[in-house]
Amino acid sequence: MKKLSTVIIALIAFILGIISTVIVVNIPQGSQFLYIPELAKIVENTSSYLAELIPPKQTSDEKVRIAINAPLTGPISAWSGQFPNGFLMGIEEASHAHGIDPKLFAIDVQDNAGKPPQAVSIFNKQQIDGFDTYISVATGPANAIAPQLDSMGIPNFIAAFDPLITKNFPNRLRVMANSKVEAPLFIEYAHKIKAKKVHIIQINMAYAEEQFNSFIKPALEKDGVTITRELFDIDQRDFKTIAQKAKAENADLIFVCGYSFHIQPLLGALRTLDLVKRGQVFSVMDFVDLIYTGTPIAELRDVIFVSPLFDIPGKVSKAAEWRKRYEERFKIKPTYVPAYAYDNATLIVNAYANSKKVDTQTLIAATPFEGINGQIQLDQDRDIIATVTLAEINAEGNIVEFLQ
């Protein structure tokens, strides 16, 4: 009977995945929904019911099960694709440092391709196998499964940019640079150059809206800064018209926010109109991805951007040696994403080494520690405290800290 029930539940989970795919079509982290309210509600309620019906399997001290739900293909994978490499490396090296067999940690990595319905289907299947800790990567997929995870009381590490995604949810944690640590640097920079008018060119997605409304807008308006704004959709690639509007605004500072595949053509359009002058254009962290994809230096110069300390030579003592080990093992240059994944994994191993269990309390108790990204410390919302700084590209094409 028990076996039959499991089969039935697995079938329901499979059907849910199909229904979800019908309801939401091609949603790479926040694009448009093909929304059917009645069916969507059924999926939401049924998935929540399953979360209660199938509590995560409790594992013994001999096994810690970690489920990862991440975009490993699709457009977002340019950012997140190396996450499993860093995580697996972190589990292995931290385990060896504590004298623990890395096989104690059973890791299930699945590709959601950046699509929320696919993430839900993966989650339902992983739930049947059981897990002690969950890791959800990218905003759309993370938000699609977070309510179910919240109801379980299982630690849920979220690797996404949404500034407030861990707030008010006691079992959500984050060890990843994000918009919450980006925004204060932009605000501080705007104040430093005494900008009177700021023009924002921003992707029309929830995380960017939250960053603007919760942090940037109130801080700049408080000081009397005039703000103008232009939004674009995730499938936007031609920015000529948007650049013309930016020129017409004649702002002291232009802030660009989007994925790297938006930022590159957007900056190109702004350069054509002679709007990219040193210190007058500020970009979000996605700019860093352009450096790792071989973008010509001329297309990168004169932009101020937020960079993880990991990417600036000499800023973090452990970074250079770690980068060398990573390249030797995976034959690819690491971005900051696998570096944070490594620190995320290290935190989990440290928590187990200290207490022989992994839950939200033992994870919090295992911080702070010195990681590949500097000191890994969590704030009152279980969110990483800033490990980023302002940077620019020098004449040799290297990331250097912006000091002027």
Secondary structure, 3 states (H helix, E strand, C coil): CHHHHHHHHHHHHHHHHHHHHHHCCCCCCCCCCCCCHHHHHHHHHHHHHHHHHCCCCCCCCCCEEEEEEECCCCCCHHHHCCHHHHHHHHHHHHHHHHCCCHHHEEEEEEECCCCHHHHHHHHHHHHHHCCCEEEEECHHHHHHHHHHHHHHCCCEEEECCCCCCCCCCCCEEECCCCHHHHHHHHHHHHHHCCCCEEEEEEECCHHHHHHHHHHHHHHHHHCCCEEEEEEECCCCCCCHHHHHHHHHHCCCEEEEECCHHHHHHHHHHHHHCCCCCCCCEEECCCHHHHHHCCCCHHHCCCCEEEEEHHHCCCCCCCHHHHHHHHHHHHCCCCCHHHHHHHHHHHHHHHHHHHHCCCCHHHHHHCCCEEECCEEECECCCCEECCCEEEEEECCCCCEEECCC
